[in-house]
């Protein structure tokens, strides 16, 4: 199972060395292919395609190269290292040369399916030294890769190459298959004797039949050239699975804790006997495989489950390939292959393959058929559509390949090229259907007339040609079948590459206004294409703009800007006195009570207290003039102090030359800033009047001060004092010098007395007697005056 048919094919070319110990040989082959073979392959020249001489063959001098990735070269057919691939490669090469008229060559053999595929992919080197990524390759097609030999490599290649991955051209017409076979002799004998079909597994069931008379005994085969059981896969997990599937504990032994197949003669024996003949070994049918025991575990499971009398052994390559010719026996083999084809083998048919069971290690059903495929370089369809179409159409029936391999095996004068040529000459009715018509165009190509123009119908065409940029290859079907035509890309689409099967939508931000575009143009600044596949660009609408070309969308004008035109590449700035929100088509004037002092304003500033704007569109708010105020924000006018009466103003206190003074001011923010101007005061009715009374002064805001030498109990009357020492001036009602009182500050307060300087000072003890005398003297003077007054009055009477 592990050494599948595809893996087995890997070493067929080295078959002779398998007579040596298998593990050592396996190592040597790995080393050979990893180290020696790459150097040898570089030195090995291409193999010429056999000159067949088909009727109406294109003469050599008229044959042409293909042009692949800009390089003119012969069609390179990659073959693999087994006969069926070489035969198929010769068929491809002969038809390409003699029928299509191309130069062709067979590339040096690749050792395995994966190696051939890597070669077509343009990879160089092997293993860890393999380098991939080149667009060019000398090998353009590989024939008969086995899917079982590509496990894991397809995913690796796809991840490495992406669009450069070789193209799968489908099955070559036959499948690979590995199983156990028998030669034509015993098969015919059993059928002739009693109608027993030895190519059917049930015919071996000892409960119903005895097939042993038609085969030799395994003892006749002997042990020469066989591998001891302990040198094969008759041990480990495979044997444990065998016991699990069949329950045959007697056919197994445990050595050092490991299950092993119990062979005749012990671990160093050579034959394992199935339960159906274990008690009577003479009835065991000899069965041989090779390698380390290819499909041996499968045959063990089947022999036990289906009661088949089998003696199973593993032979070195030489013994394995000769024994089935010397003895009637069963043997492992794969097809297509030449090794045993001359004994006309037939496979023993088991129940149809069940992949689910096989994946679980249960091999009671038949092996699966392995697709054999053709792969082409990723751009072969562009380089040579007819070669591409030919190779894709090739379908070799398995019986025809077997017939060619039998001819190759049985006639030593034949080569892969001669048997391929012979088959082509005998079977034109088969391969003529593979030859593409001159007007059978393949994908990437289209119908062309004799003047080189592309046409829509086959009836107008004389040949095919690859579709140039700006066109795509469109499939059509008519009475003659399928073909392709080159169609111009519709508006809104483009195609930059040659030989393409579809057009691409123009990306957003680009457009194509005409058919047949090989590229899309970017929208000009101020215009956009918001959706893919646009045939024209849309102008940016008012309120938006686009400064750059090739863009998918317009941008909204930001706040503080506007645009009133279509197709704009920028937005205009709002002037002073105006503002805008985003996406504006015009700017709005600031309403009264607000202003925009800057360009590109996003909003207007409300006039603060003390300021106003009486009209829309103001740049700045105006300060309320002296004598007016505005105490709320957003004012559209100011309020006159005192209703606009004379002498009213707006003031504030400032230090002037070190002294606090009232100074007229504008931008008053409240009514509290209103007051009488300097030189005026409030009268009893609350109106400002001139400050013209002697002895007083008005510094502003209705404030009244007495000048030095004057006294006033209020603002209604003013008295002149003896001197400034008595009345120093100041606010009314508090303008007497210290210790003085009464009108005009004429007398000292009680307990105070007049000093020699005229100031009042507090009395001390002893100062009261003179005062008392003064009082008495004053009283006496009053009495005298009164008496005189009375006397004078009486005299008049």
C-alpha positions in Angstrom: 0.0 0.0 0.0 2.7 2.5 1.0 4.6 1.7 -2.2 1.7 2.5 -4.5 1.7 2.1 -8.2 2.9 5.6 -8.8 5.8 5.0 -6.4 6.6 1.7 -8.0 6.8 3.4 -11.3 9.5 5.6 -9.8 12.0 2.8 -9.8 11.0 0.7 -12.9 13.9 2.0 -14.9 16.3 0.6 -12.3 14.6 -2.8 -12.1 17.8 -4.8 -12.6 19.3 -3.6 -9.3 16.4 -5.0 -7.3 18.1 -8.4 -7.1 20.2 -6.8 -4.4 19.0 -6.4 -0.8 15.9 -4.1 -1.1 16.6 -1.7 1.7 20.2 -1.0 0.5 19.0 -0.7 -3.0 16.3 1.7 -2.0 18.9 3.9 -0.3 21.1 3.8 -3.3 18.3 4.8 -5.6 17.4 7.7 -3.5 21.0 8.9 -3.5 21.2 8.3 -7.2 18.1 10.4 -8.0 19.0 13.1 -5.5 22.7 13.6 -6.4 23.7 11.8 -9.6 20.6 12.0 -11.7 20.3 15.8 -11.9 23.8 16.1 -13.2 23.2 13.4 -15.7 19.9 14.9 -16.9 21.7 18.2 -17.6 24.2 16.3 -19.8 21.5 14.1 -21.5 20.3 15.5 -24.8 16.7 15.6 -26.0 15.4 12.5 -27.7 14.3 13.2 -31.3 10.7 12.4 -32.2 10.6 9.4 -34.5 10.1 10.3 -38.1 7.0 8.4 -39.0 6.1 9.4 -42.5 2.3 9.7 -42.0 0.4 10.4 -45.2 0.4 14.2 -46.0 3.0 14.8 -43.3 4.1 18.4 -43.1 7.7 18.6 -44.6 10.5 19.3 -42.1 11.3 22.6 -43.9 7.8 23.9 -43.4 7.6 23.1 -39.7 7.6 26.0 -37.2 8.5 26.6 -33.6 6.1 27.7 -31.0 6.7 31.0 -29.2 6.4 30.6 -25.5 6.9 33.6 -23.2 8.6 35.4 -26.1 11.0 32.5 -26.8 10.9 30.6 -30.1 11.3 26.9 -29.3 10.4 23.4 -30.4 7.4 21.9 -28.6 9.0 20.1 -25.6 7.3 16.8 -24.7 8.3 15.7 -21.2 8.2 11.9 -20.9 8.6 9.8 -17.7 10.9 6.8 -17.1 8.5 4.1 -18.1 7.5 2.6 -21.5 3.9 3.7 -21.6 4.8 7.4 -21.0 7.5 7.2 -23.7 5.1 5.6 -26.2 2.5 8.3 -25.4 5.1 11.0 -25.8 6.1 9.7 -29.2 2.5 9.8 -30.3 2.2 13.4 -29.2 5.5 14.4 -30.9 4.7 12.6 -34.2 1.3 14.3 -34.5 2.6 17.7 -33.5 5.4 17.5 -36.2 3.8 15.7 -39.1 0.1 16.8 -38.8 0.3 20.2 -37.0 3.6 21.2 -38.6 5.5 22.1 -35.4 9.0 21.1 -34.4 8.9 18.8 -31.4 11.3 17.1 -29.2 11.2 14.6 -26.3 12.8 16.0 -23.1 15.1 13.8 -21.0 13.1 11.3 -19.0 11.8 12.4 -15.6 12.1 9.9 -12.8 8.6 10.3 -11.4 5.2 11.9 -12.0 6.0 14.8 -9.7 9.4 15.4 -11.3 7.8 15.6 -14.7 5.2 18.1 -13.5 7.8 20.3 -11.9 9.7 20.3 -15.2 6.6 21.6 -17.1 6.2 24.2 -14.4 9.6 25.6 -15.3 11.2 24.5 -12.0 14.9 23.6 -12.0 16.9 21.4 -9.6 15.6 18.6 -7.3 14.5 18.3 -3.8 15.7 21.1 -1.5 17.6 22.6 -4.4 14.5 22.9 -6.6 13.8 26.5 -7.7 10.4 27.4 -9.2 8.9 30.6 -10.5 10.2 31.0 -14.0 7.6 31.8 -16.6 9.5 29.9 -19.3 10.1 26.2 -19.5 11.7 24.0 -22.1 9.1 21.3 -21.3 5.6 22.2 -22.4 3.6 19.1 -21.8 4.0 16.0 -19.7 2.1 12.8 -20.5 0.9 10.0 -18.2 1.5 11.4 -14.7 -0.1 9.2 -12.0 -2.3 10.9 -9.5 -0.9 8.6 -6.8 2.6 9.9 -7.6 1.5 13.6 -7.1 0.1 13.3 -3.6 1.1 16.5 -1.8 3.0 17.9 -4.8 -0.1 19.5 -6.4 -0.8 21.6 -3.3 2.9 22.5 -3.0 3.1 23.6 -6.6 -0.2 25.5 -6.5 1.0 27.5 -3.4 4.4 28.1 -5.1 3.2 29.1 -8.6 -0.4 30.4 -8.3 -1.3 31.5 -11.9 1.9 29.8 -13.3 0.6 26.4 -12.2 0.6 23.9 -15.2 -2.8 23.3 -16.7 -4.5 19.9 -16.2 -5.6 18.7 -19.7 -7.4 15.7 -18.3 -7.0 11.9 -18.6 -4.9 10.4 -21.3 -7.6 7.7 -21.8 -6.4 4.9 -19.5 -5.9 4.5 -15.8 -3.1 3.0 -13.7 -3.9 0.0 -11.5 -2.1 -2.3 -9.2 -3.3 -5.7 -8.0 -2.5 -9.4 -8.1 -2.5 -11.1 -11.5 -2.3 -14.6 -13.0 -0.9 -15.5 -16.4 -3.1 -16.6 -19.3 -2.1 -20.3 -18.9 -3.7 -21.3 -15.6 -6.7 -19.0 -16.3 -7.5 -20.8 -19.6 -6.9 -24.3 -18.0 -9.4 -23.7 -15.2 -12.0 -22.3 -17.5 -11.6 -25.2 -20.0 -11.6 -27.8 -17.2 -14.7 -26.8 -15.2 -15.6 -23.2 -16.1 -13.8 -21.8 -13.1 -13.0 -18.1 -13.5 -9.7 -17.6 -11.8 -9.8 -13.9 -12.5 -12.6 -13.7 -9.8 -11.7 -13.8 -6.1 -14.6 -16.1 -5.2 -13.2 -18.9 -7.4 -10.4 -19.3 -4.9 -12.7 -19.9 -1.9 -11.8 -23.4 -0.6 -15.3 -23.8 0.8 -16.6 -24.0 -2.8 -13.7 -24.6 -5.1 -10.2 -26.1 -5.3 -8.1 -23.9 -7.5 -4.7 -25.5 -6.5 -4.6 -28.0 -9.4 -4.1 -25.1 -11.8 -1.0 -23.8 -10.1 2.4 -25.1 -9.0 3.2 -25.7 -5.4 5.1 -23.0 -3.5 7.7 -25.7 -2.7 8.4 -26.0 -6.4 9.2 -22.3 -6.5 11.7 -22.7 -3.7 13.4 -19.9 -1.7 16.1 -18.8 -4.2 16.0 -15.0 -4.7 13.4 -14.5 -2.0 13.7 -12.2 0.9 13.4 -13.5 4.5 10.1 -12.5 6.2 12.0 -10.4 8.7 13.4 -8.3 5.9 9.9 -7.3 4.5 6.8 -5.4 5.7 5.5 -8.6 7.4 5.8 -7.0 10.8 4.6 -4.0 12.9 1.4 -2.0 12.6 0.4 -3.7 9.3 0.4 -7.1 10.9 -1.5 -5.7 14.0 -4.1 -4.4 11.6 -4.2 -7.8 9.8 -5.1 -9.5 13.1 -7.7 -6.8 13.8 -9.4 -7.3 10.4 -9.2 -11.1 10.2 -8.8 -12.4 13.8 -6.1 -14.8 12.5 -4.0 -15.0 15.6 -2.4 -18.3 14.5 -0.9 -16.6 11.4 1.0 -14.1 13.6 3.8 -14.4 16.2 5.1 -11.8 18.7 8.8 -11.2 18.6 10.3 -8.7 21.1 6.9 -7.3 21.7 6.3 -6.7 18.0 3.7 -8.7 15.9 5.2 -10.5 12.9 3.7 -12.6 10.2 4.4 -16.3 11.1 6.3 -17.6 8.2 7.3 -21.2 7.4 10.7 -21.7 9.0 10.3 -18.9 11.5 11.4 -15.2 11.2 14.1 -16.1 8.7 11.6 -18.2 6.6 10.3 -17.0 3.3 6.6 -18.1 2.9 3.5 -17.0 4.8 0.6 -19.5 4.5 -3.0 -18.5 4.7 -5.5 -20.3 7.0 -7.1 -22.0 4.0 -4.1 -24.1 3.3 -2.1 -23.9 6.5 -3.1 -27.4 7.5 -2.3 -28.8 4.0 0.5 -26.7 2.5 0.6 -28.6 -0.7 -2.6 -26.9 -1.8 -1.2 -23.4 -1.2 -1.0 -21.3 -4.4 2.4 -19.6 -4.7 2.0 -15.8 -4.8 4.9 -13.4 -5.2 5.4 -9.6 -4.8 8.6 -7.5 -4.7 10.0 -4.3 -3.1 9.5 -4.6 0.7 6.2 -6.4 0.0 4.0 -4.3 -2.3 0.4 -5.0 -1.4 1.4 -8.0 0.7 -0.7 -6.9 3.7 -3.7 -6.5 1.3 -3.3 -10.0 0.0 -2.9 -11.4 3.5 -6.2 -9.8 4.6 -8.0 -11.0 1.4 -6.7 -14.5 1.5 -7.9 -15.0 5.1 -11.2 -13.2 4.7 -12.1 -14.9 1.4 -10.7 -18.4 2.4 -8.1 -18.3 -0.4 -5.2 -20.9 -0.2 -2.2 -18.6 -0.6 1.5 -18.9 0.1 2.9 -15.4 0.0 6.6 -14.4 -0.5 8.6 -11.3 -1.4 11.2 -11.7 -4.1 14.2 -9.6 -5.2 13.6 -7.9 -8.5 15.2 -10.6 -10.7 13.4 -13.5 -9.0 10.2 -11.6 -9.0 10.2 -10.9 -12.7 11.3 -14.4 -13.8 9.2 -16.6 -11.4 5.8 -16.0 -13.0 7.2 -17.1 -16.4 8.6 -20.3 -14.9 5.7 -21.3 -12.6 2.0 -21.0 -12.7 1.4 -18.6 -9.8 -0.2 -15.3 -8.7 1.9 -12.2 -8.8 1.8 -8.5 -7.9 1.8 -6.1 -10.9 0.7 -2.8 -12.2 -0.7 -1.6 -15.5 0.1 -0.1 -18.0 3.6 -1.7 -17.9 5.7 -4.1 -20.0 7.2 -6.3 -17.3 4.6 -9.1 -17.4 2.6 -8.1 -20.4 4.0 -11.0 -22.5 2.3 -13.6 -20.3 -1.0 -11.9 -21.0 -1.9 -11.5 -17.4 -5.4 -10.9 -15.9 -6.0 -9.3 -12.6 -7.9 -11.1 -9.8 -11.1 -9.1 -9.4 -12.0 -8.3 -5.8 -15.1 -6.3 -4.6 -15.1 -2.7 -5.9 -12.8 -0.3 -4.1 -14.1 1.3 -0.9 -12.0 4.3 -0.2 -13.4 4.7 3.3 -12.2 1.2 4.2 -8.8 1.6 2.6 -8.2 4.9 4.5 -8.9 2.9 7.7 -6.4 0.2 6.7 -9.0 -2.4 5.5 -7.9 -3.7 2.1 -10.6 -6.3 1.5 -11.8 -4.4 -1.5 -9.9 -3.9 -4.8 -7.2 -1.2 -5.3 -8.5 2.1 -6.7 -7.9 3.0 -10.3 -5.3 5.8 -10.6 -6.0 8.5 -13.2 -3.2 9.0 -15.7 -3.1 12.6 -16.9 -1.7 15.2 -19.3 -0.4 18.5 -18.1 0.5 21.6 -20.1 2.6 24.7 -19.4 0.3 27.4 -18.2 0.7 29.5 -21.4 0.8 26.7 -24.0 -2.8 27.6 -25.0 -1.5 31.0 -25.9 1.7 29.9 -27.5 0.1 27.1 -29.6 -3.6 26.7 -29.4 -3.6 23.8 -31.9 -0.9 21.9 -29.9 -2.9 22.6 -26.8 -6.1 21.4 -28.4 -4.4 18.2 -29.8 -3.0 17.2 -26.4 -6.2 17.9 -24.6 -8.1 15.7 -27.1 -5.8 12.7 -26.9 -7.7 9.6 -25.5 -5.7 6.4 -25.9 -7.9 3.4 -25.1 -6.2 1.1 -22.5 -6.4 -1.9 -24.9 -4.5 0.1 -27.5 -1.8 1.1 -25.1 -1.5 -2.6 -23.9 -1.2 -3.7 -27.6 1.6 -1.3 -28.2 3.4 -2.3 -25.0 3.0 -6.0 -25.9 4.5 -5.3 -29.3 7.4 -3.5 -27.7 8.0 -6.3 -25.3 7.8 -9.2 -27.7 9.7 -7.7 -30.7 13.2 -6.6 -29.8 13.5 -4.6 -33.0 10.8 -2.2 -31.9 11.2 1.0 -30.0 8.7 3.3 -28.4 8.8 5.5 -31.5 8.3 2.6 -34.0 5.3 1.1 -32.1 3.8 4.6 -31.8 4.3 5.2 -35.5 2.8 1.8 -36.4 -0.2 2.4 -34.3 -0.8 5.8 -35.8 -0.6 4.5 -39.4 -3.1 1.7 -38.5 -5.6 3.9 -36.6 -6.1 7.2 -38.3 -9.8 6.9 -37.6 -9.0 7.2 -33.9 -6.4 10.0 -33.9 -7.9 12.1 -36.7 -10.7 13.1 -34.2 -7.9 14.6 -32.0 -6.6 16.9 -34.7 -8.1 20.4 -34.2 -9.7 22.0 -37.2 -8.1 25.2 -38.5 -11.1 27.0 -37.2 -11.5 24.9 -34.0 -10.1 27.6 -31.7 -9.3 26.9 -28.1 -9.8 29.1 -25.1 -7.7 32.3 -25.4 -7.9 32.2 -29.2 -10.5 33.3 -31.7 -11.6 33.1 -35.3 -9.6 35.1 -37.8 -10.1 35.7 -41.6 -7.4 35.5 -44.3 -6.6 39.2 -43.9 -5.9 38.9 -40.2 -9.1 40.4 -39.0 -11.2 38.8 -36.2 -14.6 37.5 -37.2 -17.6 36.3 -35.3 -18.6 33.2 -37.3 -16.6 30.1 -38.4 -17.9 30.5 -42.0 -16.0 33.8 -42.2 -12.8 32.4 -40.7 -9.7 30.7 -42.1 -7.7 30.2 -38.9 -7.4 30.9 -35.3 -5.2 33.5 -33.6 -4.8 34.5 -29.9 -7.0 37.3 -28.7 -4.9 40.5 -28.2 -5.3 42.9 -25.3 -8.7 44.6 -25.3 -10.5 41.4 -26.4 -11.5 38.1 -24.8 -12.1 34.6 -26.1 -15.8 33.7 -26.2 -17.0 30.2 -26.7 -19.6 29.6 -29.5 -21.2 26.5 -30.8 -22.2 25.8 -34.3 -22.9 22.8 -36.5 -19.2 21.8 -36.4 -19.0 22.0 -32.6 -17.4 24.3 -30.2 -14.9 27.1 -31.1 -14.0 30.5 -29.8 -14.0 34.0 -31.2 -12.3 37.2 -30.0 -14.8 39.7 -28.8 -14.0 43.3 -27.9 -14.3 44.1 -24.2 -17.6 46.1 -23.6 -17.6 49.6 -22.3 -16.7 49.7 -18.6 -14.4 46.7 -19.0 -10.8 46.0 -20.1 -8.3 43.3 -20.7 -4.6 44.1 -20.5 -3.3 40.6 -21.4 -3.4 38.4 -24.5 -5.4 35.1 -24.9 -7.8 35.8 -22.0 -11.2 34.3 -21.6 -12.9 37.3 -20.0 -12.7 41.0 -19.6 -12.2 42.7 -16.3 -14.4 45.4 -14.9 -12.7 48.8 -14.6 -11.7 49.4 -11.0 -13.5 52.1 -9.1 -12.1 55.4 -9.9 -11.5 54.4 -13.5 -13.6 54.0 -16.7 -13.6 52.9 -20.3 -15.9 54.8 -22.6 -15.3 52.7 -25.7 -15.2 49.0 -26.5 -12.0 47.1 -26.9 -10.1 48.8 -24.1 -6.8 47.2 -23.0 -6.7 49.4 -19.9 -9.1 51.8 -18.1 -8.5 55.5 -17.8 -8.5 57.2 -14.4 -11.2 59.8 -13.8 -9.9 63.4 -14.0 -9.8 65.5 -10.9 -13.3 66.7 -10.0 -14.8 63.5 -11.4 -15.2 60.0 -9.9 -16.4 56.5 -10.7 -18.0 55.0 -7.6 -18.7 51.5 -8.9 -16.6 49.0 -10.8 -17.3 48.7 -14.5 -18.0 52.4 -15.1 -18.2 53.7 -18.7 -18.0 57.3 -17.6 -17.1 59.4 -14.6 -19.6 61.4 -12.6 -18.8 65.1 -11.8 -18.6 66.0 -8.2 -21.8 67.8 -7.2 -22.0 71.2 -5.5 -20.9 70.9 -1.9 -18.2 68.4 -2.8 -14.9 68.2 -4.7 -12.1 65.8 -5.7 -8.5 67.1 -6.0 -7.0 63.9 -7.3 -7.5 61.8 -10.5 -8.6 58.2 -10.5 -10.7 58.4 -7.3 -13.9 56.5 -6.5 -15.7 59.2 -4.6 -16.0 62.9 -4.0 -15.1 64.6 -0.8 -17.6 66.8 1.0 -16.5 70.4 1.5 -15.4 70.7 5.1 -17.1 73.2 7.4 -15.9 76.7 6.6 -15.8 76.0 2.9 -18.3 75.8 0.1 -18.5 74.9 -3.6 -21.4 76.0 -5.8 -20.2 74.4 -9.1 -20.0 70.8 -10.4 -16.7 69.0 -11.2 -14.8 71.1 -8.7 -11.2 70.1 -7.7 -11.3 72.2 -4.5 -13.7 74.1 -2.2 -13.8 77.8 -1.8 -13.1 79.5 1.6 -16.0 81.2 3.3 -15.2 85.0 3.6 -15.2 86.9 6.9 -18.7 87.5 8.2 -19.9 84.1 6.8 -19.8 80.5 7.9 -20.7 77.0 6.6 -21.3 73.5 7.8 -19.9 70.6 5.9 -21.0 69.8 2.3 -22.1 73.4 1.8 -23.0 74.8 -1.6 -22.8 78.4 -0.2 -21.8 80.2 2.9 -24.3 81.7 5.3 -24.0 85.3 6.6 -23.6 85.7 10.3 -26.9 86.8 11.7 -27.1 90.2 13.6 -25.7 89.9 17.1 -22.8 87.7 15.8 -19.6 88.0 13.7 -17.0 85.9 11.9 -13.7 87.7 12.1 -11.7 84.9 10.3 -11.8 83.3 6.9 -13.1 79.7 6.7 -15.3 80.0 9.8 -17.3 77.0 10.8 -19.6 79.1 13.0 -20.2 82.7 14.0 -19.1 84.1 17.3 -21.9 85.7 19.4 -21.1 89.3 20.3 -20.1 89.4 24.0 -21.6 91.8 26.6 -20.6 95.3 25.7 -20.5 94.6 22.0 -23.1 94.5 19.2 -23.6 93.7 15.5 -26.6 95.4 14.0 -26.4 93.8 10.5 -25.9 90.3 9.0 -22.5 89.4 7.7 -20.4 91.3 10.2 -16.7 90.6 10.4 -16.4 91.9 13.9 -18.7 93.0 16.8 -18.6 96.7 17.5 -18.0 98.0 21.0 -20.8 100.0 22.5 -19.9 103.7 22.4 -19.3 105.8 25.5 -22.6 106.4 27.2 -24.2 103.1 26.0 -24.0 99.5 27.2 -25.1 96.0 26.2 -25.4 93.6 29.1 -26.5 90.4 27.2 -24.6 88.4 24.6 -25.7 88.5 21.0 -26.9 92.1 21.1 -27.8 93.8 17.9 -27.7 97.3 19.5 -26.6 99.1 22.6 -28.8 100.9 25.3 -28.1 104.6 26.0 -27.4 105.5 29.6 -30.1 107.7 31.2 -32.3 107.3 28.2 -29.8 109.4 26.2 -30.1 112.5 28.5 -27.2 114.9 28.5 -24.2 114.5 30.8 -24.7 110.7 31.1 -21.7 108.5 30.2 -20.1 105.1 30.9 -17.1 105.1 33.1 -14.7 102.9 35.0 -12.1 103.5 37.7 -8.5 103.6 36.7 -5.2 104.5 38.3 -4.0 107.7 36.7 -0.6 109.0 37.8 -1.0 106.9 41.0 -4.5 108.1 41.8 -7.8 106.4 41.3 -9.9 108.3 38.8 -13.1 107.8 36.9 -12.4 107.5 33.1 -14.9 107.4 30.3 -15.0 104.0 28.6 -16.7 102.2 25.7 -17.8 98.5 25.5 -19.8 98.8 28.7 -21.2 95.4 29.7 -23.9 96.5 32.1 -26.0 99.4 33.3 -23.8 99.6 36.3 -21.2 101.3 34.1 -23.6 104.2 33.5 -23.1 107.5 35.5 -22.8 111.2 35.3 -19.8 112.5 33.4 -16.9 114.4 35.1 -18.2 117.8 36.2 -21.8 116.7 36.8 -23.8 115.1 39.4 -27.2 113.5 40.1 -29.9 115.8 41.2 -32.8 114.9 43.4 -34.8 113.7 40.4 -32.0 111.3 39.3 -30.8 113.4 36.4 -27.3 114.5 35.7 -26.7 118.2 36.2 -23.7 120.4 36.1 -21.6 120.6 39.2 -21.6 124.5 39.5 -22.1 125.0 43.3 -19.2 126.8 45.1 -17.1 124.6 47.2 -17.9 121.2 45.6 -16.3 119.2 42.7 -17.7 116.2 40.7 -15.0 113.6 39.6 -17.5 111.5 37.7 -20.2 108.7 38.1 -22.3 111.2 40.2 -19.7 111.3 42.9 -19.6 114.7 44.8 -16.6 115.9 46.9 -16.2 119.1 49.1 -13.3 121.2 48.3 -11.0 122.1 51.3 -12.5 124.9 53.4 -16.1 123.9 52.8 -18.6 121.9 54.7 -21.9 120.4 53.8 -24.2 118.1 55.7 -25.6 116.9 52.4 -25.4 117.8 48.7 -28.2 120.4 49.1 -26.3 123.1 51.0 -22.7 124.1 51.3 -21.1 126.3 54.0 -17.8 128.1 53.8 -15.5 127.3 56.8 -13.0 129.6 58.5 -10.1 127.7 56.9 -9.1 124.4 55.3 -7.8 123.3 58.7 -11.4 123.3 59.9 -12.9 121.8 56.8 -10.4 119.6 54.9 -12.9 118.7 52.2 -14.2 115.2 51.1 -17.6 113.5 50.9 -20.6 115.6 52.2 -21.5 115.0 55.8 -18.0 113.8 56.8 -16.0 116.9 55.8 -15.1 118.4 59.3 -11.6 118.3 60.6 -10.9 115.9 63.4 -12.8 116.8 66.7 -15.0 119.5 65.0 -18.7 119.5 64.5 -21.9 121.5 63.7 -22.4 123.8 60.8 -19.3 125.0 59.1 -17.4 122.9 61.7 -17.5 125.9 63.9 -17.0 124.3 67.3 -15.0 121.5 68.8 -16.8 118.5 70.1 -17.5 118.0 73.7 -14.3 117.1 75.5 -12.3 118.8 72.8 -10.8 122.3 72.9 -9.2 124.7 70.4 -5.5 124.7 70.4 -3.3 127.7 69.6 -3.1 126.4 66.0 -6.8 126.5 65.7 -7.2 122.7 65.6 -9.5 120.9 68.1 -7.7 118.6 70.5 -9.0 116.4 73.3 -9.2 118.1 76.7 -6.8 117.1 79.5 -7.5 117.3 83.3 -7.2 121.0 84.4 -8.5 122.3 81.1 -12.1 122.4 82.4 -11.7 125.5 84.7 -10.9 127.9 82.0 -13.7 126.4 80.1 -16.1 126.9 83.0 -15.0 130.5 83.4 -15.6 131.0 79.7 -19.1 129.6 80.1 -19.9 131.8 83.1 -18.5 134.8 81.3 -20.5 134.0 78.3 -23.7 133.6 80.4 -23.0 136.9 82.1 -22.5 138.7 78.8 -25.8 137.3 77.6 -27.5 138.6 80.7 -26.0 142.1 80.3 -27.0 142.2 76.7 -30.5 141.1 77.5 -30.8 143.8 80.1 -29.6 146.5 77.7 -32.0 145.2 75.1 -34.9 145.4 77.5 -34.0 149.0 78.6 -33.8 150.2 75.1 -37.1 148.7 74.4 -38.8 150.4 77.2 -37.3 153.8 76.3 -38.7 153.4 72.7 -42.1 152.6 74.2 
